[in-house]
Amino acid sequence: MVFPLAGPCTRFTAKREDAMTDKDGAIAALDTLLGQRLVRSKADLAAHGESESHFATTPPDAVAYPETAEEVARIVAICARARLPVVGWGAGTSLEGQAQAFQGGVSVDFTRMNKVLELRADDMDVTVQPGVTREALNHELRATGLFFPVDPGANATLGGMASTRASGTTAVRYGTMRDNVIALEVVTADGRIIRTGARARKSSAGYDLTGLFVGAEGTLGLITALTLRLHGQPEAISAAICAFPGVGEAVGAVMDAIQMGLPVARIELMDAASVAAANAYSGMDMPERPHLLLEFHGSPAAVAECSETFGEIAALHGGSGFDRATRTEERNALWEMRHNAYYAILAARPGARAIVTDICVPISKLAEAVDETRRDLQESGVQGPILGHVGDGNFHAILLIDETDAEEVAAAKAVSDRMVKRALRLGGTATGEHGVGVGKLGYMRAEHGQAWEAMGALKQAFDPLNIMNPGKLVPPRN
């Protein structure tokens, strides 16, 4: 058994639940099941209908706060009989509307399922409930010499990160959630509890269902436990920051470093506009030019050599002010500034909302994609600071809009559309890490062709009633 939570696959078929055929009846049954942990206050509903991005608030009909996988299974079974949508909720940090209940229904909030269930340091893995945040997990691991490396910036829940196949600043070295989730416990659309994967480091036993649910955005089921791969804390860590005369020179340095196999742990780009916003928001005093932020992990000798080599690469591309930071406080301040860059950019235009782009291209096409995007922003007049995880070809333009200005909104959406089409033309993807939700739904056919229909067929097989986060990720049902 991978998980110590429950017995074999479980289906709940209580007579009361069998009788549920309407929304009010289903919510009444949920109220009986959960008591005060089923909430319908306007404030709670509104909070679970909001988005970090530009989508309008869309409250669910109710918010459920389960504490066990069995309760999640009961919730889903009740909703299935009433054809009531079920939408998972972690920390609410998704950017493409994944956690919003656009068709109403029940928001299943995993806040109370926040326990580290079993840590196996010798095997370098851990089983957690979905409401555990990445920061909480690493706090729990601090005395073990191990850590969980996936860092999307926001203190997201691990269930949400798995559901969106998140990555972030460290993906260039440690991979994404796809590489670090090794087994799952999932409640399917008919109220069953299933387990996927094993703790063995490899397996040829059947379909990779773990990989199927990672990135499914809750459209196939709700994750109720995850087994994650852990990594050893590096012996030495050094961060660095370097300014460049232009974005092209910074990207050129990144490409050289990646192509020569330099083992960096993070390579982040901030353009001049992002730097200006960060200075104002975080009290920094960086020159208002494009910057690369880097981190190196390894032995003291390896870290020193890697840092020195990158300094030489940066100098060849006009880099200056190559400052290194080895003290924990200095490194934390640097990455806190980077993680707050989105909020800094929003603060640079008070009252604005953001359309957040998320394209990813092959490394060899990165300079072309960034350069064309910069020209497009200049010609369109759209305010869109650029930042991103350029070590793996992923970058974002944060398109700031006044929602009341229809022309401005249209111009920004047109820039976003051209960015995605540009990425696809260059062999990339519409979304490197934020997922599809509803924001990128319109590009799935262009990116996947007939394979998108195959995704819809999988959804039909797993969720024939279309209650699991409907309207997201896959082709709309007729």
C-alpha positions in Angstrom: 0.0 0.0 0.0 1.3 3.4 -0.9 -0.9 5.4 1.4 -1.9 4.6 5.0 -5.3 6.4 4.8 -8.0 3.9 4.0 -8.7 0.4 2.6 -9.2 -0.6 -1.0 -11.2 1.5 -3.5 -14.4 2.7 -1.8 -17.7 3.6 -3.2 -20.4 5.4 -1.2 -24.0 4.4 -1.9 -26.1 5.5 1.1 -29.8 5.5 0.4 -30.1 9.1 1.4 -27.5 10.0 -1.3 -29.2 7.9 -3.9 -32.3 10.0 -3.5 -30.5 13.3 -4.2 -31.6 14.6 -7.6 -31.5 18.4 -7.2 -29.1 21.1 -6.0 -31.0 22.1 -2.9 -31.4 18.5 -1.8 -27.7 17.9 -2.4 -26.6 20.9 -0.4 -29.0 19.8 2.4 -27.2 16.4 2.3 -23.8 18.1 2.4 -25.0 20.2 5.3 -25.9 17.0 7.2 -22.6 15.5 6.4 -20.4 18.5 7.2 -22.4 20.7 9.5 -20.5 24.0 10.1 -17.9 22.9 7.6 -20.4 23.6 4.7 -20.4 27.3 4.3 -22.7 29.6 2.3 -21.9 33.0 3.6 -21.6 35.7 1.0 -18.0 36.6 2.1 -16.8 33.0 1.9 -18.5 32.4 -1.5 -17.0 35.6 -2.9 -13.6 34.6 -1.6 -13.8 31.3 -3.5 -15.0 33.0 -6.6 -12.0 35.3 -7.0 -9.0 35.0 -9.2 -5.4 36.3 -9.0 -5.8 37.3 -12.6 -8.3 39.2 -14.7 -11.3 36.9 -14.5 -14.5 38.2 -12.9 -15.6 36.9 -9.5 -17.8 33.8 -9.9 -19.0 32.5 -6.5 -19.9 28.8 -6.0 -23.2 27.7 -4.5 -21.4 26.4 -1.3 -18.0 25.8 0.1 -17.1 22.4 1.7 -14.2 21.9 4.1 -13.5 18.2 4.3 -11.0 16.6 6.7 -10.6 13.1 5.2 -10.5 11.4 1.8 -13.7 9.6 2.8 -15.5 12.9 3.3 -14.3 14.1 -0.1 -15.7 10.9 -1.6 -19.0 11.4 0.1 -19.1 15.0 -1.1 -18.4 14.0 -4.7 -21.0 11.1 -4.6 -23.7 13.5 -3.4 -22.9 16.1 -6.0 -22.8 13.4 -8.8 -26.4 12.4 -8.0 -27.5 16.0 -8.3 -25.3 16.8 -11.4 -23.7 19.5 -9.2 -20.3 20.8 -10.3 -17.3 20.1 -8.0 -14.3 22.4 -8.1 -11.2 21.9 -6.0 -9.7 24.8 -4.0 -6.2 25.1 -2.5 -4.7 28.5 -1.9 -6.6 30.2 -4.8 -3.3 31.3 -6.5 -4.1 29.9 -10.0 -4.0 32.4 -12.8 -6.2 30.8 -15.5 -9.5 30.5 -13.6 -8.9 26.8 -12.7 -10.4 27.2 -9.2 -13.4 29.3 -10.1 -16.9 27.8 -10.2 -18.0 29.3 -13.5 -21.0 27.0 -13.6 -21.7 27.2 -9.9 -21.6 24.1 -7.7 -19.5 23.2 -4.7 -16.0 24.5 -4.0 -14.1 21.8 -2.1 -11.6 23.7 0.0 -8.7 21.5 1.3 -7.5 23.9 4.0 -8.3 21.4 6.7 -6.5 18.6 4.9 -3.0 20.0 5.7 -1.1 17.2 7.4 2.2 15.6 6.5 1.1 11.9 6.7 4.4 10.1 6.5 8.0 11.1 6.0 10.5 8.5 4.8 13.8 10.2 4.9 15.8 7.0 4.0 13.8 6.8 0.7 13.7 10.5 0.2 10.0 10.7 -0.2 7.0 12.0 1.8 3.2 11.6 1.7 1.1 14.7 2.4 -2.5 15.8 2.2 -3.3 18.3 -0.6 -3.8 21.3 1.6 -0.1 21.3 2.8 1.7 24.3 1.3 5.2 24.1 -0.1 6.6 26.4 2.6 4.9 24.4 5.3 6.4 21.1 4.0 9.9 22.6 3.8 9.5 23.9 7.3 8.6 20.4 8.4 11.7 19.0 6.6 14.2 21.5 7.9 15.9 19.1 10.3 16.1 16.2 7.9 18.6 17.5 5.4 16.0 17.2 2.7 13.7 19.7 0.9 11.0 19.9 -1.7 12.3 22.0 -4.6 9.4 23.0 -6.8 8.9 26.8 -6.2 6.2 28.6 -8.2 6.7 31.7 -6.2 3.3 31.8 -4.5 2.9 29.7 -1.3 0.6 27.4 -3.1 -0.8 24.1 -1.8 0.8 20.9 -3.1 -2.5 19.6 -4.3 -3.1 22.6 -6.4 0.5 22.6 -7.7 0.1 19.0 -8.8 -3.3 19.7 -10.4 -1.8 22.4 -12.5 1.5 20.7 -13.1 3.2 23.7 -11.6 6.9 24.5 -11.8 8.7 27.8 -11.2 12.1 29.2 -10.5 13.9 25.9 -9.8 12.6 23.8 -12.7 15.8 24.3 -14.7 17.5 22.0 -12.2 14.9 20.0 -10.3 12.1 19.7 -12.8 8.3 20.4 -12.4 5.6 18.7 -10.4 5.4 16.1 -13.2 8.9 15.0 -12.2 8.4 15.2 -8.4 5.0 13.5 -7.8 5.4 9.8 -7.7 2.0 8.5 -6.4 -1.4 9.9 -5.7 -4.7 9.2 -3.9 -7.6 10.5 -5.9 -11.4 10.7 -5.5 -12.9 10.1 -8.9 -16.2 11.5 -10.3 -18.3 8.6 -9.0 -17.1 8.9 -5.4 -14.4 6.2 -5.5 -11.0 6.5 -3.8 -8.2 5.2 -6.0 -4.5 5.1 -5.6 -2.0 5.6 -8.5 1.7 4.9 -8.7 4.1 3.4 -6.2 7.1 4.5 -4.2 9.4 2.4 -6.2 11.8 4.5 -8.3 10.6 2.8 -11.5 7.7 0.7 -12.7 6.3 -0.7 -16.0 3.0 -1.7 -14.4 0.3 -0.3 -16.7 -0.9 3.1 -17.6 0.8 6.1 -15.9 -2.3 7.3 -14.1 -0.3 9.5 -11.8 1.0 11.4 -14.7 -2.6 11.7 -16.0 -3.9 13.3 -12.9 -0.9 15.6 -12.5 -2.0 18.6 -14.7 -5.6 17.5 -15.1 -6.7 20.6 -13.1 -9.4 18.6 -11.2 -11.3 17.7 -14.3 -10.8 14.0 -13.7 -10.9 13.8 -9.9 -9.8 15.4 -6.6 -6.4 14.7 -5.2 -6.6 13.7 -1.5 -3.0 12.7 -0.9 0.4 13.0 -2.7 3.6 11.1 -2.4 6.5 13.4 -3.4 10.1 13.0 -4.3 12.5 14.9 -2.0 16.0 16.1 -2.6 19.0 16.6 -0.5 19.8 20.1 0.8 22.8 21.3 -1.2 26.0 21.7 0.8 26.5 25.2 -0.5 24.2 27.8 -2.1 25.2 31.0 -3.8 22.9 33.6 -5.5 23.9 36.2 -7.9 22.5 39.2 -9.8 23.7 40.8 -12.9 22.6 43.8 -15.0 22.6 43.8 -18.8 22.4 46.6 -21.4 19.3 44.9 -23.0 17.0 41.9 -22.8 18.7 40.4 -25.8 22.1 40.3 -24.1 20.6 38.8 -21.0 18.9 36.1 -23.0 22.1 35.5 -24.9 23.9 34.8 -21.7 21.2 32.4 -20.6 21.4 30.5 -23.8 25.2 30.2 -23.6 25.0 28.9 -20.0 22.4 26.3 -20.8 24.0 25.1 -24.0 27.3 24.6 -22.3 25.6 22.6 -19.5 26.3 24.9 -16.7 24.4 23.3 -13.7 22.5 26.4 -12.4 19.5 25.9 -10.0 17.7 29.1 -11.0 18.0 31.6 -13.9 15.4 34.4 -13.8 14.9 37.4 -16.1 13.5 40.7 -15.1 13.3 43.4 -17.7 13.8 47.1 -17.0 10.1 47.7 -16.3 10.0 44.8 -13.8 13.1 46.0 -12.1 11.6 49.5 -11.7 8.4 48.1 -10.2 10.4 45.9 -7.8 12.6 48.8 -6.7 9.5 50.8 -5.8 7.7 47.9 -4.1 10.5 46.2 -2.2 12.8 49.1 -1.6 15.6 47.8 -3.8 18.0 50.0 -5.7 18.8 48.0 -8.8 19.8 49.9 -11.9 16.7 50.1 -14.1 18.1 47.7 -16.7 17.3 44.1 -17.5 18.7 41.7 -14.8 19.4 38.0 -14.4 18.9 36.5 -11.0 20.7 33.2 -10.5 21.3 30.6 -7.9 23.9 27.8 -7.8 23.7 24.6 -5.7 26.4 22.0 -4.9 29.7 21.6 -3.1 31.5 24.8 -2.1 34.1 24.2 -4.9 31.4 23.5 -7.6 29.3 26.5 -6.6 32.3 28.8 -6.7 33.4 27.4 -10.1 29.9 27.6 -11.6 29.4 31.2 -10.4 32.8 32.3 -11.8 32.0 30.7 -15.1 28.7 32.4 -15.4 30.4 35.7 -14.5 32.6 35.2 -17.5 29.7 34.4 -19.8 27.8 37.5 -18.5 30.8 39.7 -19.2 30.9 38.5 -22.8 27.3 39.7 -23.2 27.9 43.1 -21.6 26.8 42.1 -18.1 27.9 44.3 -15.2 27.6 44.5 -11.5 27.8 40.7 -11.0 27.1 40.6 -7.3 27.1 37.3 -5.4 25.3 36.5 -2.2 26.1 33.5 0.0 24.4 34.6 3.3 20.9 33.1 3.8 19.4 36.5 4.6 20.8 38.1 1.4 19.6 35.2 -0.8 16.1 35.2 0.8 15.8 38.9 0.2 16.7 38.5 -3.4 14.2 35.7 -4.0 11.5 37.4 -2.0 11.8 40.4 -4.3 11.5 38.1 -7.4 8.5 36.2 -5.9 6.8 39.6 -5.2 7.4 40.9 -8.7 3.9 40.2 -9.9 2.4 42.2 -7.1 5.0 44.9 -7.6 4.0 45.2 -11.3 0.3 45.5 -10.3 1.2 48.2 -7.7 3.0 50.1 -10.5 -0.4 50.9 -11.9 -2.9 51.2 -9.1 -6.3 49.8 -9.9 -5.1 47.8 -12.9 -5.8 44.1 -13.4 -3.4 41.8 -15.3 -3.6 39.4 -18.2 -0.7 37.1 -17.4 0.9 35.4 -20.4 2.9 32.2 -19.9 4.6 31.0 -23.1 7.4 28.5 -23.2 9.6 27.8 -26.2 12.7 25.7 -27.0 15.8 27.4 -25.6 17.2 28.0 -29.1 14.1 30.1 -29.9 14.0 32.0 -26.6 15.8 35.1 -27.9 13.6 35.3 -31.0 10.4 34.9 -28.9 11.4 37.6 -26.3 12.6 40.0 -29.0 9.4 39.7 -31.0 7.3 40.1 -27.9 9.1 43.2 -26.9 8.6 44.8 -30.3 4.9 43.9 -30.2 4.5 45.5 -26.8 6.2 48.7 -28.0 4.2 48.9 -31.2 0.8 48.2 -29.5 1.3 50.6 -26.6 0.4 47.9 -24.1 2.1 48.1 -20.7 3.6 44.6 -20.2 6.8 44.1 -18.1 8.5 40.9 -18.9 9.9 38.4 -16.4 10.3 34.6 -16.3 12.1 31.4 -15.8 14.2 31.8 -18.9 16.5 28.9 -17.9 13.8 26.6 -19.4 12.5 28.9 -22.1 9.5 30.1 -20.1 8.7 33.8 -19.7 5.7 36.0 -18.9 4.5 39.4 -20.0 2.3 40.9 -17.3 -0.2 42.9 -19.4 -1.7 45.7 -17.3 -5.2 46.7 -18.2 -8.0 49.1 -17.1 -11.0 46.8 -17.2 -13.3 49.8 -18.0 -11.4 50.6 -21.2 -12.6 48.3 -23.9 -10.0 49.3 -26.4 -7.2 48.8 -23.9 -8.5 45.4 -23.0 -8.8 44.4 -26.6 -5.3 45.5 -27.4 -3.9 43.5 -24.5 -5.8 40.4 -25.4 -4.5 40.8 -29.0 -0.9 40.9 -27.7 -1.5 37.8 -25.6 -3.0 36.0 -28.6 0.0 36.9 -30.8 2.4 35.7 -28.1 0.7 32.3 -28.0 0.6 31.9 -31.7 4.3 33.0 -31.8 5.2 30.3 -29.3 3.3 27.6 -31.2 5.0 28.7 -34.4 8.4 28.3 -32.7 7.6 24.8 -31.4 6.5 25.9 -27.9 3.4 25.9 -25.8 0.6 28.3 -24.8 1.3 27.7 -21.1 4.6 26.6 -19.6 3.4 26.4 -16.0 0.1 28.2 -15.3 -2.1 25.6 -16.9 -5.2 25.9 -19.2 -8.3 26.6 -17.1 -10.5 28.8 -19.2 -7.8 31.4 -20.1 -5.9 29.2 -22.5 -8.8 26.9 -23.6 -9.0 28.6 -27.0 -5.5 27.5 -27.9 -5.7 23.9 -27.1 -6.9 22.7 -30.5 -4.1 24.7 -32.3 -1.5 23.2 -30.0 -2.7 19.6 -29.8 -4.9 19.0 -32.8 -6.7 15.6 -32.6 -4.9 14.9 -29.3 -7.2 17.4 -27.7 -10.2 15.3 -28.7 -8.4 12.3 -27.0 -8.2 14.4 -23.8 -12.0 15.0 -24.1 -12.5 11.2 -24.5 -10.5 10.6 -21.3 -12.7 13.2 -19.5 -15.8 11.4 -20.8 -14.6 8.1 -19.5 -13.6 9.3 -16.1 -16.4 11.9 -15.6 -19.4 11.0 -17.8 -21.7 13.4 -15.9 -19.2 16.3 -16.5 -19.3 17.4 -12.8 -15.5 17.7 -12.1 -14.4 21.3 -12.8 -16.6 21.5 -15.9 -15.7 23.9 -18.8 -12.0 23.7 -18.2 -9.0 22.2 -20.1 -10.9 19.8 -22.5 -13.2 20.4 -25.5 -16.7 21.7 -24.3 -19.4 19.0 -24.2 -22.2 19.4 -26.7 
